Amino acid sequence: MEILKDIARTLENGDSAGVKELLREALSLDIPPPEVILNTGLIKGMEVIGKKFKENEIFIPEMSAQP
């Protein structure tokens, strides 16, 4: 589902407001929260962030600096 890719990508970009909006949209489409939204959207985005953090490509202050 494209919206789940959008959630992961928006999370990777540190856009918390965008993630919230996409989560609301996913819920309105009756996508199951824990099984699909969490595992396929949010966790995929966090895996990319974790890899970049491990490889010193990003740092925690950079992630929290986004409005």
mmCIF file as Biopython writes it, N, C-alpha, C and O atoms, coordinates in Angstrom:
data_model
#
loop_
_atom_site.group_PDB
_atom_site.id
_atom_site.type_symbol
_atom_site.label_atom_id
_atom_site.label_alt_id
_atom_site.label_comp_id
_atom_site.label_asym_id
_atom_site.label_entity_id
_atom_site.label_seq_id
_atom_site.pdbx_PDB_ins_code
_atom_site.Cartn_x
_atom_site.Cartn_y
_atom_site.Cartn_z
_atom_site.occupancy
_atom_site.B_iso_or_equiv
_atom_site.auth_seq_id
_atom_site.auth_asym_id
_atom_site.pdbx_PDB_model_num
ATOM 1   N N  . MET A ? 1  ? 0.840   -1.180 0.000  1.0 0.0 1  A 1 
ATOM 2   C CA . MET A ? 1  ? 0.000   0.000  0.000  1.0 0.0 1  A 1 
ATOM 3   C C  . MET A ? 1  ? 0.883   1.240  0.000  1.0 0.0 1  A 1 
ATOM 4   O O  . MET A ? 1  ? 1.852   1.338  0.753  1.0 0.0 1  A 1 
ATOM 5   N N  . GLU A ? 2  ? 0.535   2.153  -0.835 1.0 0.0 2  A 1 
ATOM 6   C CA . GLU A ? 2  ? 1.341   3.371  -0.995 1.0 0.0 2  A 1 
ATOM 7   C C  . GLU A ? 2  ? 1.378   4.209  0.286  1.0 0.0 2  A 1 
ATOM 8   O O  . GLU A ? 2  ? 2.411   4.794  0.612  1.0 0.0 2  A 1 
ATOM 9   N N  . ILE A ? 3  ? 0.268   4.270  1.007  1.0 0.0 3  A 1 
ATOM 10  C CA . ILE A ? 3  ? 0.240   5.093  2.213  1.0 0.0 3  A 1 
ATOM 11  C C  . ILE A ? 3  ? 1.246   4.593  3.254  1.0 0.0 3  A 1 
ATOM 12  O O  . ILE A ? 3  ? 1.818   5.395  3.993  1.0 0.0 3  A 1 
ATOM 13  N N  . LEU A ? 4  ? 1.465   3.290  3.318  1.0 0.0 4  A 1 
ATOM 14  C CA . LEU A ? 4  ? 2.431   2.749  4.276  1.0 0.0 4  A 1 
ATOM 15  C C  . LEU A ? 4  ? 3.848   3.139  3.885  1.0 0.0 4  A 1 
ATOM 16  O O  . LEU A ? 4  ? 4.680   3.406  4.752  1.0 0.0 4  A 1 
ATOM 17  N N  . LYS A ? 5  ? 4.127   3.173  2.596  1.0 0.0 5  A 1 
ATOM 18  C CA . LYS A ? 5  ? 5.433   3.650  2.129  1.0 0.0 5  A 1 
ATOM 19  C C  . LYS A ? 5  ? 5.587   5.137  2.447  1.0 0.0 5  A 1 
ATOM 20  O O  . LYS A ? 5  ? 6.668   5.594  2.821  1.0 0.0 5  A 1 
ATOM 21  N N  . ASP A ? 6  ? 4.496   5.883  2.294  1.0 0.0 6  A 1 
ATOM 22  C CA . ASP A ? 6  ? 4.529   7.316  2.614  1.0 0.0 6  A 1 
ATOM 23  C C  . ASP A ? 6  ? 4.793   7.533  4.098  1.0 0.0 6  A 1 
ATOM 24  O O  . ASP A ? 6  ? 5.537   8.442  4.466  1.0 0.0 6  A 1 
ATOM 25  N N  . ILE A ? 7  ? 4.191   6.708  4.955  1.0 0.0 7  A 1 
ATOM 26  C CA . ILE A ? 7  ? 4.419   6.819  6.396  1.0 0.0 7  A 1 
ATOM 27  C C  . ILE A ? 7  ? 5.893   6.571  6.699  1.0 0.0 7  A 1 
ATOM 28  O O  . ILE A ? 7  ? 6.512   7.347  7.427  1.0 0.0 7  A 1 
ATOM 29  N N  . ALA A ? 8  ? 6.456   5.508  6.153  1.0 0.0 8  A 1 
ATOM 30  C CA . ALA A ? 8  ? 7.872   5.185  6.393  1.0 0.0 8  A 1 
ATOM 31  C C  . ALA A ? 8  ? 8.764   6.313  5.906  1.0 0.0 8  A 1 
ATOM 32  O O  . ALA A ? 8  ? 9.671   6.735  6.623  1.0 0.0 8  A 1 
ATOM 33  N N  . ARG A ? 9  ? 8.521   6.808  4.699  1.0 0.0 9  A 1 
ATOM 34  C CA . ARG A ? 9  ? 9.345   7.861  4.111  1.0 0.0 9  A 1 
ATOM 35  C C  . ARG A ? 9  ? 9.237   9.171  4.919  1.0 0.0 9  A 1 
ATOM 36  O O  . ARG A ? 9  ? 10.235  9.857  5.142  1.0 0.0 9  A 1 
ATOM 37  N N  . THR A ? 10 ? 8.038   9.496  5.341  1.0 0.0 10 A 1 
ATOM 38  C CA . THR A ? 10 ? 7.828   10.724 6.115  1.0 0.0 10 A 1 
ATOM 39  C C  . THR A ? 10 ? 8.504   10.612 7.477  1.0 0.0 10 A 1 
ATOM 40  O O  . THR A ? 10 ? 9.068   11.586 7.977  1.0 0.0 10 A 1 
ATOM 41  N N  . LEU A ? 11 ? 8.449   9.436  8.070  1.0 0.0 11 A 1 
ATOM 42  C CA . LEU A ? 11 ? 9.136   9.193  9.339  1.0 0.0 11 A 1 
ATOM 43  C C  . LEU A ? 11 ? 10.639  9.337  9.166  1.0 0.0 11 A 1 
ATOM 44  O O  . LEU A ? 11 ? 11.303  9.953  9.999  1.0 0.0 11 A 1 
ATOM 45  N N  . GLU A ? 12 ? 11.182  8.774  8.088  1.0 0.0 12 A 1 
ATOM 46  C CA . GLU A ? 12 ? 12.615  8.887  7.808  1.0 0.0 12 A 1 
ATOM 47  C C  . GLU A ? 12 ? 13.043  10.346 7.680  1.0 0.0 12 A 1 
ATOM 48  O O  . GLU A ? 12 ? 14.159  10.706 8.057  1.0 0.0 12 A 1 
ATOM 49  N N  . ASN A ? 13 ? 12.162  11.177 7.153  1.0 0.0 13 A 1 
ATOM 50  C CA . ASN A ? 13 ? 12.467  12.596 6.965  1.0 0.0 13 A 1 
ATOM 51  C C  . ASN A ? 13 ? 12.275  13.416 8.232  1.0 0.0 13 A 1 
ATOM 52  O O  . ASN A ? 13 ? 12.559  14.614 8.242  1.0 0.0 13 A 1 
ATOM 53  N N  . GLY A ? 14 ? 11.799  12.790 9.293  1.0 0.0 14 A 1 
ATOM 54  C CA . GLY A ? 14 ? 11.636  13.487 10.565 1.0 0.0 14 A 1 
ATOM 55  C C  . GLY A ? 14 ? 10.444  14.423 10.615 1.0 0.0 14 A 1 
ATOM 56  O O  . GLY A ? 14 ? 10.420  15.345 11.430 1.0 0.0 14 A 1 
ATOM 57  N N  . ASP A ? 15 ? 9.462   14.209 9.766  1.0 0.0 15 A 1 
ATOM 58  C CA . ASP A ? 15 ? 8.283   15.069 9.692  1.0 0.0 15 A 1 
ATOM 59  C C  . ASP A ? 15 ? 7.174   14.501 10.579 1.0 0.0 15 A 1 
ATOM 60  O O  . ASP A ? 15 ? 6.307   13.765 10.110 1.0 0.0 15 A 1 
ATOM 61  N N  . SER A ? 16 ? 7.215   14.850 11.854 1.0 0.0 16 A 1 
ATOM 62  C CA . SER A ? 16 ? 6.253   14.270 12.794 1.0 0.0 16 A 1 
ATOM 63  C C  . SER A ? 16 ? 4.814   14.674 12.481 1.0 0.0 16 A 1 
ATOM 64  O O  . SER A ? 16 ? 3.902   13.861 12.628 1.0 0.0 16 A 1 
ATOM 65  N N  . ALA A ? 17 ? 4.602   15.910 12.053 1.0 0.0 17 A 1 
ATOM 66  C CA . ALA A ? 17 ? 3.249   16.348 11.712 1.0 0.0 17 A 1 
ATOM 67  C C  . ALA A ? 17 ? 2.736   15.566 10.504 1.0 0.0 17 A 1 
ATOM 68  O O  . ALA A ? 17 ? 1.567   15.185 10.459 1.0 0.0 17 A 1 
ATOM 69  N N  . GLY A ? 18 ? 3.597   15.333 9.541  1.0 0.0 18 A 1 
ATOM 70  C CA . GLY A ? 18 ? 3.215   14.559 8.360  1.0 0.0 18 A 1 
ATOM 71  C C  . GLY A ? 18 ? 2.889   13.121 8.705  1.0 0.0 18 A 1 
ATOM 72  O O  . GLY A ? 18 ? 1.956   12.536 8.155  1.0 0.0 18 A 1 
ATOM 73  N N  . VAL A ? 19 ? 3.670   12.547 9.630  1.0 0.0 19 A 1 
ATOM 74  C CA . VAL A ? 19 ? 3.412   11.169 10.059 1.0 0.0 19 A 1 
ATOM 75  C C  . VAL A ? 19 ? 2.047   11.090 10.733 1.0 0.0 19 A 1 
ATOM 76  O O  . VAL A ? 19 ? 1.273   10.170 10.467 1.0 0.0 19 A 1 
ATOM 77  N N  . LYS A ? 20 ? 1.752   12.048 11.603 1.0 0.0 20 A 1 
ATOM 78  C CA . LYS A ? 20 ? 0.453   12.043 12.291 1.0 0.0 20 A 1 
ATOM 79  C C  . LYS A ? 20 ? -0.695  12.107 11.290 1.0 0.0 20 A 1 
ATOM 80  O O  . LYS A ? 20 ? -1.685  11.388 11.424 1.0 0.0 20 A 1 
ATOM 81  N N  . GLU A ? 21 ? -0.559  12.967 10.295 1.0 0.0 21 A 1 
ATOM 82  C CA . GLU A ? 21 ? -1.611  13.112 9.296  1.0 0.0 21 A 1 
ATOM 83  C C  . GLU A ? 21 ? -1.788  11.816 8.492  1.0 0.0 21 A 1 
ATOM 84  O O  . GLU A ? 21 ? -2.912  11.384 8.239  1.0 0.0 21 A 1 
ATOM 85  N N  . LEU A ? 22 ? -0.680  11.211 8.100  1.0 0.0 22 A 1 
ATOM 86  C CA . LEU A ? 22 ? -0.753  9.958  7.353  1.0 0.0 22 A 1 
ATOM 87  C C  . LEU A ? 22 ? -1.324  8.824  8.204  1.0 0.0 22 A 1 
ATOM 88  O O  . LEU A ? 22 ? -2.045  7.967  7.693  1.0 0.0 22 A 1 
ATOM 89  N N  . LEU A ? 23 ? -1.002  8.816  9.497  1.0 0.0 23 A 1 
ATOM 90  C CA . LEU A ? 23 ? -1.575  7.801  10.383 1.0 0.0 23 A 1 
ATOM 91  C C  . LEU A ? 23 ? -3.081  7.957  10.489 1.0 0.0 23 A 1 
ATOM 92  O O  . LEU A ? 23 ? -3.818  6.971  10.473 1.0 0.0 23 A 1 
ATOM 93  N N  . ARG A ? 24 ? -3.537  9.200  10.598 1.0 0.0 24 A 1 
ATOM 94  C CA . ARG A ? 24 ? -4.987  9.445  10.637 1.0 0.0 24 A 1 
ATOM 95  C C  . ARG A ? 24 ? -5.651  8.948  9.345  1.0 0.0 24 A 1 
ATOM 96  O O  . ARG A ? 24 ? -6.717  8.333  9.367  1.0 0.0 24 A 1 
ATOM 97  N N  . GLU A ? 25 ? -4.982  9.235  8.220  1.0 0.0 25 A 1 
ATOM 98  C CA . GLU A ? 25 ? -5.525  8.793  6.935  1.0 0.0 25 A 1 
ATOM 99  C C  . GLU A ? 25 ? -5.577  7.270  6.856  1.0 0.0 25 A 1 
ATOM 100 O O  . GLU A ? 25 ? -6.576  6.702  6.413  1.0 0.0 25 A 1 
ATOM 101 N N  . ALA A ? 26 ? -4.509  6.615  7.282  1.0 0.0 26 A 1 
ATOM 102 C CA . ALA A ? 26 ? -4.469  5.149  7.257  1.0 0.0 26 A 1 
ATOM 103 C C  . ALA A ? 26 ? -5.576  4.568  8.136  1.0 0.0 26 A 1 
ATOM 104 O O  . ALA A ? 26 ? -6.228  3.598  7.750  1.0 0.0 26 A 1 
ATOM 105 N N  . LEU A ? 27 ? -5.787  5.146  9.297  1.0 0.0 27 A 1 
ATOM 106 C CA . LEU A ? 27 ? -6.853  4.669  10.185 1.0 0.0 27 A 1 
ATOM 107 C C  . LEU A ? 27 ? -8.225  4.876  9.552  1.0 0.0 27 A 1 
ATOM 108 O O  . LEU A ? 27 ? -9.112  4.035  9.691  1.0 0.0 27 A 1 
ATOM 109 N N  . SER A ? 28 ? -8.394  6.000  8.857  1.0 0.0 28 A 1 
ATOM 110 C CA . SER A ? 28 ? -9.695  6.255  8.212  1.0 0.0 28 A 1 
ATOM 111 C C  . SER A ? 28 ? -9.951  5.275  7.070  1.0 0.0 28 A 1 
ATOM 112 O O  . SER A ? 28 ? -11.098 5.059  6.680  1.0 0.0 28 A 1 
ATOM 113 N N  . LEU A ? 29 ? -8.882  4.684  6.536  1.0 0.0 29 A 1 
ATOM 114 C CA . LEU A ? 29 ? -9.017  3.681  5.478  1.0 0.0 29 A 1 
ATOM 115 C C  . LEU A ? 29 ? -9.203  2.272  6.059  1.0 0.0 29 A 1 
ATOM 116 O O  . LEU A ? 29 ? -9.210  1.282  5.327  1.0 0.0 29 A 1 
ATOM 117 N N  . ASP A ? 30 ? -9.353  2.203  7.387  1.0 0.0 30 A 1 
ATOM 118 C CA . ASP A ? 30 ? -9.548  0.935  8.105  1.0 0.0 30 A 1 
ATOM 119 C C  . ASP A ? 30 ? -8.378  -0.028 7.953  1.0 0.0 30 A 1 
ATOM 120 O O  . ASP A ? 30 ? -8.570  -1.244 7.926  1.0 0.0 30 A 1 
ATOM 121 N N  . ILE A ? 31 ? -7.167  0.513  7.853  1.0 0.0 31 A 1 
ATOM 122 C CA . ILE A ? 31 ? -5.970  -0.322 7.843  1.0 0.0 31 A 1 
ATOM 123 C C  . ILE A ? 31 ? -5.683  -0.699 9.292  1.0 0.0 31 A 1 
ATOM 124 O O  . ILE A ? 31 ? -5.593  0.190  10.139 1.0 0.0 31 A 1 
ATOM 125 N N  . PRO A ? 32 ? -5.536  -1.985 9.607  1.0 0.0 32 A 1 
ATOM 126 C CA . PRO A ? 32 ? -5.334  -2.414 10.991 1.0 0.0 32 A 1 
ATOM 127 C C  . PRO A ? 32 ? -4.068  -1.792 11.603 1.0 0.0 32 A 1 
ATOM 128 O O  . PRO A ? 32 ? -2.973  -1.962 11.067 1.0 0.0 32 A 1 
ATOM 129 N N  . PRO A ? 33 ? -4.220  -1.075 12.719 1.0 0.0 33 A 1 
ATOM 130 C CA . PRO A ? 33 ? -3.084  -0.375 13.308 1.0 0.0 33 A 1 
ATOM 131 C C  . PRO A ? 33 ? -1.885  -1.252 13.669 1.0 0.0 33 A 1 
ATOM 132 O O  . PRO A ? 33 ? -0.810  -1.037 13.110 1.0 0.0 33 A 1 
ATOM 133 N N  . PRO A ? 34 ? -2.008  -2.223 14.566 1.0 0.0 34 A 1 
ATOM 134 C CA . PRO A ? 34 ? -0.780  -2.919 14.976 1.0 0.0 34 A 1 
ATOM 135 C C  . PRO A ? 34 ? -0.208  -3.825 13.891 1.0 0.0 34 A 1 
ATOM 136 O O  . PRO A ? 34 ? 1.003   -3.847 13.673 1.0 0.0 34 A 1 
ATOM 137 N N  . GLU A ? 35 ? -1.060  -4.556 13.224 1.0 0.0 35 A 1 
ATOM 138 C CA . GLU A ? 35 ? -0.572  -5.545 12.279 1.0 0.0 35 A 1 
ATOM 139 C C  . GLU A ? 35 ? 0.015   -4.914 11.029 1.0 0.0 35 A 1 
ATOM 140 O O  . GLU A ? 35 ? 1.022   -5.397 10.509 1.0 0.0 35 A 1 
ATOM 141 N N  . VAL A ? 36 ? -0.588  -3.858 10.544 1.0 0.0 36 A 1 
ATOM 142 C CA . VAL A ? 36 ? -0.162  -3.312 9.262  1.0 0.0 36 A 1 
ATOM 143 C C  . VAL A ? 36 ? 0.522   -1.952 9.414  1.0 0.0 36 A 1 
ATOM 144 O O  . VAL A ? 36 ? 1.657   -1.781 8.968  1.0 0.0 36 A 1 
ATOM 145 N N  . ILE A ? 37 ? -0.147  -0.996 10.031 1.0 0.0 37 A 1 
ATOM 146 C CA . ILE A ? 37 ? 0.422   0.351  10.123 1.0 0.0 37 A 1 
ATOM 147 C C  . ILE A ? 37 ? 1.737   0.332  10.894 1.0 0.0 37 A 1 
ATOM 148 O O  . ILE A ? 37 ? 2.732   0.893  10.437 1.0 0.0 37 A 1 
ATOM 149 N N  . LEU A ? 38 ? 1.749   -0.295 12.033 1.0 0.0 38 A 1 
ATOM 150 C CA . LEU A ? 38 ? 2.962   -0.334 12.855 1.0 0.0 38 A 1 
ATOM 151 C C  . LEU A ? 38 ? 4.067   -1.129 12.174 1.0 0.0 38 A 1 
ATOM 152 O O  . LEU A ? 38 ? 5.178   -0.630 11.997 1.0 0.0 38 A 1 
ATOM 153 N N  . ASN A ? 39 ? 3.764   -2.358 11.796 1.0 0.0 39 A 1 
ATOM 154 C CA . ASN A ? 39 ? 4.799   -3.236 11.257 1.0 0.0 39 A 1 
ATOM 155 C C  . ASN A ? 39 ? 5.265   -2.859 9.862  1.0 0.0 39 A 1 
ATOM 156 O O  . ASN A ? 39 ? 6.450   -2.990 9.555  1.0 0.0 39 A 1 
ATOM 157 N N  . THR A ? 40 ? 4.363   -2.394 9.015  1.0 0.0 40 A 1 
ATOM 158 C CA . THR A ? 40 ? 4.723   -2.128 7.632  1.0 0.0 40 A 1 
ATOM 159 C C  . THR A ? 40 ? 5.070   -0.660 7.381  1.0 0.0 40 A 1 
ATOM 160 O O  . THR A ? 40 ? 5.825   -0.352 6.458  1.0 0.0 40 A 1 
ATOM 161 N N  . GLY A ? 41 ? 4.531   0.238  8.188  1.0 0.0 41 A 1 
ATOM 162 C CA . GLY A ? 41 ? 4.804   1.661  7.996  1.0 0.0 41 A 1 
ATOM 163 C C  . GLY A ? 41 ? 5.850   2.207  8.941  1.0 0.0 41 A 1 
ATOM 164 O O  . GLY A ? 41 ? 6.941   2.593  8.521  1.0 0.0 41 A 1 
ATOM 165 N N  . LEU A ? 42 ? 5.515   2.238  10.216 1.0 0.0 42 A 1 
ATOM 166 C CA . LEU A ? 42 ? 6.394   2.876  11.195 1.0 0.0 42 A 1 
ATOM 167 C C  . LEU A ? 42 ? 7.706   2.123  11.415 1.0 0.0 42 A 1 
ATOM 168 O O  . LEU A ? 42 ? 8.772   2.738  11.448 1.0 0.0 42 A 1 
ATOM 169 N N  . ILE A ? 43 ? 7.639   0.833  11.562 1.0 0.0 43 A 1 
ATOM 170 C CA . ILE A ? 43 ? 8.866   0.069  11.840 1.0 0.0 43 A 1 
ATOM 171 C C  . ILE A ? 43 ? 9.810   0.102  10.641 1.0 0.0 43 A 1 
ATOM 172 O O  . ILE A ? 43 ? 11.026  0.161  10.823 1.0 0.0 43 A 1 
ATOM 173 N N  . LYS A ? 44 ? 9.277   0.067  9.421  1.0 0.0 44 A 1 
ATOM 174 C CA . LYS A ? 44 ? 10.137  0.156  8.232  1.0 0.0 44 A 1 
ATOM 175 C C  . LYS A ? 44 ? 10.906  1.474  8.233  1.0 0.0 44 A 1 
ATOM 176 O O  . LYS A ? 44 ? 12.097  1.499  7.923  1.0 0.0 44 A 1 
ATOM 177 N N  . GLY A ? 45 ? 10.239  2.554  8.576  1.0 0.0 45 A 1 
ATOM 178 C CA . GLY A ? 45 ? 10.911  3.855  8.649  1.0 0.0 45 A 1 
ATOM 179 C C  . GLY A ? 45 ? 11.966  3.888  9.734  1.0 0.0 45 A 1 
ATOM 180 O O  . GLY A ? 45 ? 13.050  4.436  9.535  1.0 0.0 45 A 1 
ATOM 181 N N  . MET A ? 46 ? 11.658  3.305  10.876 1.0 0.0 46 A 1 
ATOM 182 C CA . MET A ? 46 ? 12.618  3.285  11.982 1.0 0.0 46 A 1 
ATOM 183 C C  . MET A ? 46 ? 13.811  2.393  11.670 1.0 0.0 46 A 1 
ATOM 184 O O  . MET A ? 46 ? 14.909  2.651  12.162 1.0 0.0 46 A 1 
ATOM 185 N N  . GLU A ? 47 ? 13.625  1.357  10.869 1.0 0.0 47 A 1 
ATOM 186 C CA . GLU A ? 47 ? 14.755  0.511  10.477 1.0 0.0 47 A 1 
ATOM 187 C C  . GLU A ? 47 ? 15.772  1.320  9.676  1.0 0.0 47 A 1 
ATOM 188 O O  . GLU A ? 47 ? 16.979  1.178  9.872  1.0 0.0 47 A 1 
ATOM 189 N N  . VAL A ? 48 ? 15.284  2.162  8.780  1.0 0.0 48 A 1 
ATOM 190 C CA . VAL A ? 48 ? 16.175  3.010  7.984  1.0 0.0 48 A 1 
ATOM 191 C C  . VAL A ? 48 ? 16.895  4.005  8.882  1.0 0.0 48 A 1 
ATOM 192 O O  . VAL A ? 48 ? 18.099  4.220  8.741  1.0 0.0 48 A 1 
ATOM 193 N N  . ILE A ? 49 ? 16.153  4.611  9.807  1.0 0.0 49 A 1 
ATOM 194 C CA . ILE A ? 49 ? 16.761  5.566  10.735 1.0 0.0 49 A 1 
ATOM 195 C C  . ILE A ? 49 ? 17.809  4.869  11.590 1.0 0.0 49 A 1 
ATOM 196 O O  . ILE A ? 49 ? 18.895  5.411  11.793 1.0 0.0 49 A 1 
ATOM 197 N N  . GLY A ? 50 ? 17.503  3.678  12.094 1.0 0.0 50 A 1 
ATOM 198 C CA . GLY A ? 50 ? 18.456  2.920  12.909 1.0 0.0 50 A 1 
ATOM 199 C C  . GLY A ? 50 ? 19.724  2.596  12.144 1.0 0.0 50 A 1 
ATOM 200 O O  . GLY A ? 50 ? 20.822  2.685  12.694 1.0 0.0 50 A 1 
ATOM 201 N N  . LYS A ? 51 ? 19.586  2.225  10.889 1.0 0.0 51 A 1 
ATOM 202 C CA . LYS A ? 51 ? 20.754  1.915  10.061 1.0 0.0 51 A 1 
ATOM 203 C C  . LYS A ? 51 ? 21.604  3.163  9.844  1.0 0.0 51 A 1 
ATOM 204 O O  . LYS A ? 51 ? 22.827  3.110  9.965  1.0 0.0 51 A 1 
ATOM 205 N N  . LYS A ? 52 ? 20.958  4.290  9.522  1.0 0.0 52 A 1 
ATOM 206 C CA . LYS A ? 52 ? 21.692  5.538  9.316  1.0 0.0 52 A 1 
ATOM 207 C C  . LYS A ? 52 ? 22.389  5.979  10.599 1.0 0.0 52 A 1 
ATOM 208 O O  . LYS A ? 52 ? 23.518  6.468  10.557 1.0 0.0 52 A 1 
ATOM 209 N N  . PHE A ? 53 ? 21.722  5.808  11.739 1.0 0.0 53 A 1 
ATOM 210 C CA . PHE A ? 53 ? 22.314  6.166  13.028 1.0 0.0 53 A 1 
ATOM 211 C C  . PHE A ? 53 ? 23.536  5.289  13.298 1.0 0.0 53 A 1 
ATOM 212 O O  . PHE A ? 53 ? 24.582  5.788  13.713 1.0 0.0 53 A 1 
ATOM 213 N N  . LYS A ? 54 ? 23.404  4.001  13.067 1.0 0.0 54 A 1 
ATOM 214 C CA . LYS A ? 54 ? 24.504  3.063  13.295 1.0 0.0 54 A 1 
ATOM 215 C C  . LYS A ? 54 ? 25.705  3.391  12.415 1.0 0.0 54 A 1 
ATOM 216 O O  . LYS A ? 54 ? 26.850  3.217  12.833 1.0 0.0 54 A 1 
ATOM 217 N N  . GLU A ? 55 ? 25.446  3.861  11.206 1.0 0.0 55 A 1 
ATOM 218 C CA . GLU A ? 55 ? 26.515  4.193  10.267 1.0 0.0 55 A 1 
ATOM 219 C C  . GLU A ? 55 ? 26.969  5.653  10.387 1.0 0.0 55 A 1 
ATOM 220 O O  . GLU A ? 55 ? 27.694  6.158  9.530  1.0 0.0 55 A 1 
ATOM 221 N N  . ASN A ? 56 ? 26.532  6.327  11.463 1.0 0.0 56 A 1 
ATOM 222 C CA . ASN A ? 56 ? 26.883  7.722  11.732 1.0 0.0 56 A 1 
ATOM 223 C C  . ASN A ? 56 ? 26.491  8.674  10.604 1.0 0.0 56 A 1 
ATOM 224 O O  . ASN A ? 56 ? 27.180  9.662  10.352 1.0 0.0 56 A 1 
ATOM 225 N N  . GLU A ? 57 ? 25.393  8.376  9.933  1.0 0.0 57 A 1 
ATOM 226 C CA . GLU A ? 57 ? 24.889  9.260  8.889  1.0 0.0 57 A 1 
ATOM 227 C C  . GLU A ? 57 ? 23.935  10.304 9.452  1.0 0.0 57 A 1 
ATOM 228 O O  . GLU A ? 57 ? 23.804  11.393 8.893  1.0 0.0 57 A 1 
ATOM 229 N N  . ILE A ? 58 ? 23.270  9.978  10.552 1.0 0.0 58 A 1 
ATOM 230 C CA . ILE A ? 58 ? 22.387  10.926 11.231 1.0 0.0 58 A 1 
ATOM 231 C C  . ILE A ? 58 ? 22.642  10.834 12.728 1.0 0.0 58 A 1 
ATOM 232 O O  . ILE A ? 58 ? 23.216  9.861  13.216 1.0 0.0 58 A 1 
ATOM 233 N N  . PHE A ? 59 ? 22.210  11.853 13.441 1.0 0.0 59 A 1 
ATOM 234 C CA . PHE A ? 59 ? 22.366  11.894 14.889 1.0 0.0 59 A 1 
ATOM 235 C C  . PHE A ? 59 ? 21.019  12.288 15.502 1.0 0.0 59 A 1 
ATOM 236 O O  . PHE A ? 59 ? 20.192  12.927 14.852 1.0 0.0 59 A 1 
ATOM 237 N N  . ILE A ? 60 ? 20.822  11.911 16.717 1.0 0.0 60 A 1 
ATOM 238 C CA . ILE A ? 60 ? 19.538  12.168 17.405 1.0 0.0 60 A 1 
ATOM 239 C C  . ILE A ? 60 ? 19.140  13.645 17.361 1.0 0.0 60 A 1 
ATOM 240 O O  . ILE A ? 60 ? 17.978  13.926 17.067 1.0 0.0 60 A 1 
ATOM 241 N N  . PRO A ? 61 ? 20.037  14.615 17.638 1.0 0.0 61 A 1 
ATOM 242 C CA . PRO A ? 61 ? 19.620  16.017 17.570 1.0 0.0 61 A 1 
ATOM 243 C C  . PRO A ? 61 ? 19.062  16.415 16.197 1.0 0.0 61 A 1 
ATOM 244 O O  . PRO A ? 61 ? 18.170  17.259 16.119 1.0 0.0 61 A 1 
ATOM 245 N N  . GLU A ? 62 ? 19.574  15.821 15.122 1.0 0.0 62 A 1 
ATOM 246 C CA . GLU A ? 62 ? 19.065  16.126 13.793 1.0 0.0 62 A 1 
ATOM 247 C C  . GLU A ? 62 ? 17.641  15.642 13.639 1.0 0.0 62 A 1 
ATOM 248 O O  . GLU A ? 62 ? 16.850  16.286 12.950 1.0 0.0 62 A 1 
ATOM 249 N N  . MET A ? 63 ? 17.295  14.546 14.248 1.0 0.0 63 A 1 
ATOM 250 C CA . MET A ? 63 ? 15.948  13.999 14.131 1.0 0.0 63 A 1 
ATOM 251 C C  . MET A ? 63 ? 14.945  14.833 14.916 1.0 0.0 63 A 1 
ATOM 252 O O  . MET A ? 63 ? 13.805  14.999 14.481 1.0 0.0 63 A 1 
ATOM 253 N N  . SER A ? 64 ? 15.353  15.356 16.063 1.0 0.0 64 A 1 
ATOM 254 C CA . SER A ? 64 ? 14.403  16.110 16.885 1.0 0.0 64 A 1 
ATOM 255 C C  . SER A ? 64 ? 14.335  17.581 16.502 1.0 0.0 64 A 1 
ATOM 256 O O  . SER A ? 64 ? 13.501  18.312 17.036 1.0 0.0 64 A 1 
ATOM 257 N N  . ALA A ? 65 ? 15.184  18.032 15.597 1.0 0.0 65 A 1 
ATOM 258 C CA . ALA A ? 65 ? 15.211  19.428 15.210 1.0 0.0 65 A 1 
ATOM 259 C C  . ALA A ? 65 ? 14.113  19.774 14.202 1.0 0.0 65 A 1 
ATOM 260 O O  . ALA A ? 65 ? 13.858  20.951 13.945 1.0 0.0 65 A 1 
ATOM 261 N N  . GLN A ? 66 ? 13.469  18.770 13.637 1.0 0.0 66 A 1 
ATOM 262 C CA . GLN A ? 66 ? 12.423  19.019 12.638 1.0 0.0 66 A 1 
ATOM 263 C C  . GLN A ? 66 ? 11.163  19.510 13.344 1.0 0.0 66 A 1 
ATOM 264 O O  . GLN A ? 66 ? 10.801  18.995 14.402 1.0 0.0 66 A 1 
ATOM 265 N N  . PRO A ? 67 ? 10.486  20.519 12.752 1.0 0.0 67 A 1 
ATOM 266 C CA . PRO A ? 67 ? 9.246   21.018 13.382 1.0 0.0 67 A 1 
ATOM 267 C C  . PRO A ? 67 ? 8.123   20.032 13.261 1.0 0.0 67 A 1 
ATOM 268 O O  . PRO A ? 67 ? 7.017   20.295 13.734 1.0 0.0 67 A 1 
#
